[in-house]
Amino acid sequence: MDAPASASPTVAGNDNNTSNGHNSTTEANGNIANNESVKHEDAPSDSKTLSILPQNIHQTGLPRAVVYEILNQCYTRTVLPRANKLRDYKPFSNMVYGELMPSFLTQVYRDCGLNKEKSFIDLGSGVGNCTIQAALEFGCESYGVELAKNASILADAQLEEFQKRCALLGLKLPKIKLFGQQSFVDNPAVQEVVTNADVLLINNYLFDASLNLKIVELIQDLKPGSKIISLKPVVPPSYDLAWDPLSILARLDEKKYIYRENSVSWTSNGGYYYISEVKEEFCDRYTTSNPRHSRTRRSAANDLQSDGDSTREHTPSMNAFTNNF
Ligand SMILES: C[S@@+](CC[C@H](N)C(=O)[O-])C[C@H]1O[C@@H](n2cnc3c(N)ncnc32)[C@H](O)[C@@H]1O
């Protein structure tokens, strides 16, 4: 991940693509038909214009191509001309910039059950793409937190453009808030939003172990049923109940998935992502007949490798968060 897609040739190949993959006519994943509508069980059958039920985009059956076109126009107008500013980060640091593509986001948001009743937050929200897409496509209250100055400035510009365009189209948006130039660490306002969130996105592809541990503290009070989308595991493979049985890690049911080619800006290859659901109780993999018996990390690692769960097959030693292909 060394450059935003907007500056990277790795997403080339689709003639119709804008360089960040925001594209209304060609889907990078190939799994969503070009003119497919965003269909919902409760969509009114008499939808005629975009302004029908404007207070609730989720019920309008807004065509997916229109969703992507709006996102594409906002990105192209506000971010693309200044995308070089997103390269201003220290290599191999937490601040490395990269983006998730709209079609990939559609899929994971849908898989996490995002809808107008839910609250979404992107921890490390960059230029705000993921935050505004969640609001536009799923009608949910949507937040983002970004520390980097340049990305935050572009995010504000993009959000303003987005809100103007939606107003012109008669689309009333849910609450959207970007915490710009702020860390999500030790931030009470962000903590409150996180604790109430139903779906969290953490593009922690290059977050270091210490920031990942801060994230574990931040998500400690998530409610059961909340879901976390991440690019690297939130639960370190070496985690065991003996670490801290009260940690939310003990109640995170983390599953590993494969994303297809052209889903992320930093490579055109596929890779892995994770969805973790907060459970009421300890996850099965952490319980024994007597949970108070502490187990060694080696036995936990053996369990993880032999329990048939493919999400646990790699256990690198240096950094628990480094197992993409
Ligand atoms: C890989 S980018 C993800 C951008 C966007 N979420 C996406 O997936 O398209 C990760 C972002 O996290 C931001 N970041 C890193 N540490 C942070 C922190 N402590 N608080 C807020 N943002 C942070 C970086 O500046 C960077 O913009």
The ligand as an SDF file (V2000), in Angstrom:
LIG
                    3D

 27 29  0  0  0  0  0  0  0  0999 V2000
   -5.3580    2.5820    4.7360 C   0  0  0  0  0  0  0  0  0  0  0  0
   -6.0600    4.1480    5.0830 S   0  0  0  0  0  0  0  0  0  0  0  0
   -7.7870    3.7570    4.9990 C   0  0  0  0  0  0  0  0  0  0  0  0
   -8.6740    4.8000    4.3550 C   0  0  0  0  0  0  0  0  0  0  0  0
  -10.1380    4.3710    4.2180 C   0  0  0  0  0  0  0  0  0  0  0  0
  -10.6570    3.9140    5.4840 N   0  0  0  0  0  0  0  0  0  0  0  0
  -10.2720    3.2710    3.2200 C   0  0  0  0  0  0  0  0  0  0  0  0
  -10.2090    2.0800    3.6050 O   0  0  0  0  0  0  0  0  0  0  0  0
  -10.5130    3.5380    2.0350 O   0  0  0  0  0  0  0  0  0  0  0  0
   -5.7760    4.1990    6.8320 C   0  0  0  0  0  0  0  0  0  0  0  0
   -5.9690    5.5770    7.3940 C   0  0  0  0  0  0  0  0  0  0  0  0
   -5.8670    5.5130    8.8110 O   0  0  0  0  0  0  0  0  0  0  0  0
   -5.3650    6.7490    9.2480 C   0  0  0  0  0  0  0  0  0  0  0  0
   -4.9030    6.6110   10.6390 N   0  0  0  0  0  0  0  0  0  0  0  0
   -3.8150    5.9820   11.1170 C   0  0  0  0  0  0  0  0  0  0  0  0
   -3.7410    6.0680   12.4480 N   0  0  0  0  0  0  0  0  0  0  0  0
   -4.8410    6.7820   12.8450 C   0  0  0  0  0  0  0  0  0  0  0  0
   -5.3220    7.2090   14.1060 C   0  0  0  0  0  0  0  0  0  0  0  0
   -4.6890    6.9020   15.2450 N   0  0  0  0  0  0  0  0  0  0  0  0
   -6.4550    7.9270   14.1540 N   0  0  0  0  0  0  0  0  0  0  0  0
   -7.1210    8.2360   13.0000 C   0  0  0  0  0  0  0  0  0  0  0  0
   -6.7160    7.8570   11.7730 N   0  0  0  0  0  0  0  0  0  0  0  0
   -5.5760    7.1360   11.6960 C   0  0  0  0  0  0  0  0  0  0  0  0
   -4.2590    7.0220    8.2460 C   0  0  0  0  0  0  0  0  0  0  0  0
   -3.8760    8.3730    8.2150 O   0  0  0  0  0  0  0  0  0  0  0  0
   -4.9200    6.5610    6.9500 C   0  0  0  0  0  0  0  0  0  0  0  0
   -5.5420    7.6320    6.2710 O   0  0  0  0  0  0  0  0  0  0  0  0
  1  2  1  0
  2  3  1  0
  2 10  1  0
  3  4  1  0
  4  5  1  0
  5  6  1  0
  5  7  1  0
  7  8  2  0
  7  9  1  0
 10 11  1  0
 11 12  1  0
 11 26  1  0
 12 13  1  0
 13 14  1  0
 13 24  1  0
 14 15  1  0
 14 23  1  0
 15 16  2  0
 16 17  1  0
 17 18  1  0
 17 23  2  0
 18 19  1  0
 18 20  2  0
 20 21  1  0
 21 22  2  0
 22 23  1  0
 24 25  1  0
 24 26  1  0
 26 27  1  0
M  CHG  2   2   1   9  -1
M  END
$$$$
